[in-house]
Amino acid sequence: MPELSVPSPQFRESFLQAVREMQAEGGGGLASSRDWDVVEIAADFDAFLKQLRRLEPPAELPEGWVHASEFWLIEGDAYLGRSSLRHTLTPRLREFGGHIGYEIRPSAQRQGHGKTLLRLTLERARGLGLDRVLITCDTDNLGSRGVIEGNGGVLEGEFVLDSHPKPTRRYWIAL
Ligand SMILES: CC(C)(COP(=O)(O)OP(=O)(O)OC[C@H]1O[C@@H](n2cnc3c(N)ncnc32)[C@H](O)[C@@H]1OP(=O)(O)O)[C@@H](O)C(=O)NCCC(=O)NCCS
């Protein structure tokens, strides 16, 4: 059964393979994954993990940032995907981004892992004391809509933002 883990060197090889896979697909993935340099990550994996987890408490936050936790969905030694859980919203996140972002590596998509990843991340959000979370996605992202709706997401509405090229949906999930 897939489970959540903190990002760990144990999954190094599988994680690097997943990043190559995501980048070979050209597109998809969270913004940060698209920009990662695999050679740089492989050269100092510990430094990469530290950077990935730089917003986790008790980190001191740069101006305008909120605490966020990083989770990896793993099965055995295989990396399947990841989620970020923002502990609170800023006005910007309230508009776009919400509490949770996630991605599943291409070779593991459409097997229910996205729904599992969000379900397990929602448990962590409940553990933080949140009573509801906001999740946003592009209206044309049918996979993400399926993940959110499969976890009880209630649509707040569909919005067009000056800062984003596509219509965006905002969903709330009660915890
Ligand atoms: C969105 C994403 C996480 C979905 O992951 P996944 O593991 O494929 O999702 P699941 O297998 O749990 O599928 C959830 C539902 O969406 C449907 N679905 C998944 N991908 C789909 C697609 N490309 N088109 C249509 N429906 C899709 C599934 O059939 C399933 O529907 P069901 O509940 O009726 O069975 C994955 O496609 C991804 O990582 N995309 C790139 C990053 C991204 O968009 N992240 C979200 C940002 S808001």
PDBQT file of the ligand as one rigid body, heavy atoms in Angstrom, charges set to zero:
ROOT
HETATM    1  C1  LIG A 201      -3.423  15.491 -11.485  1.00  0.00    +0.000 C 
HETATM    2  C2  LIG A 201      -2.676  14.214 -11.108  1.00  0.00    +0.000 C 
HETATM    3  C3  LIG A 201      -2.055  14.384  -9.723  1.00  0.00    +0.000 C 
HETATM    4  C4  LIG A 201      -3.699  13.052 -11.078  1.00  0.00    +0.000 C 
HETATM    5  O1  LIG A 201      -3.027  11.908 -10.575  1.00  0.00    +0.000 OA
HETATM    6  P1  LIG A 201      -3.519  10.429 -10.881  1.00  0.00    +0.000 P 
HETATM    7  O2  LIG A 201      -2.755   9.517 -10.005  1.00  0.00    +0.000 OA
HETATM    8  O3  LIG A 201      -3.505  10.185 -12.337  1.00  0.00    +0.000 OA
HETATM    9  O4  LIG A 201      -5.045  10.514 -10.393  1.00  0.00    +0.000 OA
HETATM   10  P2  LIG A 201      -5.997   9.280 -10.057  1.00  0.00    +0.000 P 
HETATM   11  O5  LIG A 201      -5.531   8.048 -10.764  1.00  0.00    +0.000 OA
HETATM   12  O6  LIG A 201      -6.161   9.220  -8.574  1.00  0.00    +0.000 OA
HETATM   13  O7  LIG A 201      -7.330   9.762 -10.760  1.00  0.00    +0.000 OA
HETATM   14  C5  LIG A 201      -8.332  10.534 -10.123  1.00  0.00    +0.000 C 
HETATM   15  C6  LIG A 201      -9.559  10.622 -11.035  1.00  0.00    +0.000 C 
HETATM   16  O8  LIG A 201      -9.268  11.505 -12.121  1.00  0.00    +0.000 OA
HETATM   17  C7  LIG A 201      -9.380  10.803 -13.351  1.00  0.00    +0.000 C 
HETATM   18  N1  LIG A 201      -8.274  11.211 -14.193  1.00  0.00    +0.000 N 
HETATM   19  C8  LIG A 201      -6.957  11.127 -13.901  1.00  0.00    +0.000 A 
HETATM   20  N2  LIG A 201      -6.245  11.628 -14.908  1.00  0.00    +0.000 NA
HETATM   21  C9  LIG A 201      -7.132  12.026 -15.844  1.00  0.00    +0.000 A 
HETATM   22  C10 LIG A 201      -7.008  12.616 -17.130  1.00  0.00    +0.000 A 
HETATM   23  N3  LIG A 201      -5.797  12.904 -17.631  1.00  0.00    +0.000 N 
HETATM   24  N4  LIG A 201      -8.137  12.887 -17.819  1.00  0.00    +0.000 NA
HETATM   25  C11 LIG A 201      -9.335  12.600 -17.317  1.00  0.00    +0.000 A 
HETATM   26  N5  LIG A 201      -9.532  12.044 -16.093  1.00  0.00    +0.000 NA
HETATM   27  C12 LIG A 201      -8.433  11.752 -15.394  1.00  0.00    +0.000 A 
HETATM   28  C13 LIG A 201      -9.261   9.333 -13.003  1.00  0.00    +0.000 C 
HETATM   29  O9  LIG A 201      -9.890   8.536 -13.953  1.00  0.00    +0.000 OA
HETATM   30  C14 LIG A 201      -9.945   9.290 -11.670  1.00  0.00    +0.000 C 
HETATM   31  O10 LIG A 201     -11.336   9.318 -11.882  1.00  0.00    +0.000 OA
HETATM   32  P3  LIG A 201     -12.345   8.396 -11.031  1.00  0.00    +0.000 P 
HETATM   33  O11 LIG A 201     -12.294   8.971  -9.642  1.00  0.00    +0.000 OA
HETATM   34  O12 LIG A 201     -13.649   8.588 -11.701  1.00  0.00    +0.000 OA
HETATM   35  O13 LIG A 201     -11.796   7.020 -11.073  1.00  0.00    +0.000 OA
HETATM   36  C15 LIG A 201      -1.589  13.862 -12.170  1.00  0.00    +0.000 C 
HETATM   37  O14 LIG A 201      -2.180  13.826 -13.442  1.00  0.00    +0.000 OA
HETATM   38  C16 LIG A 201      -0.430  14.865 -12.187  1.00  0.00    +0.000 C 
HETATM   39  O15 LIG A 201       0.507  14.756 -11.422  1.00  0.00    +0.000 OA
HETATM   40  N6  LIG A 201      -0.521  15.848 -13.083  1.00  0.00    +0.000 N 
HETATM   41  C17 LIG A 201       0.545  16.873 -13.197  1.00  0.00    +0.000 C 
HETATM   42  C18 LIG A 201       0.598  17.804 -11.991  1.00  0.00    +0.000 C 
HETATM   43  C19 LIG A 201      -0.721  18.439 -11.654  1.00  0.00    +0.000 C 
HETATM   44  O16 LIG A 201      -1.532  18.776 -12.519  1.00  0.00    +0.000 OA
HETATM   45  N7  LIG A 201      -0.957  18.590 -10.348  1.00  0.00    +0.000 N 
HETATM   46  C20 LIG A 201      -2.163  19.210  -9.826  1.00  0.00    +0.000 C 
HETATM   47  C21 LIG A 201      -2.006  20.681  -9.779  1.00  0.00    +0.000 C 
HETATM   48  S1  LIG A 201      -3.565  21.412  -9.247  1.00  0.00    +0.000 SA
ENDROOT
TORSDOF 0
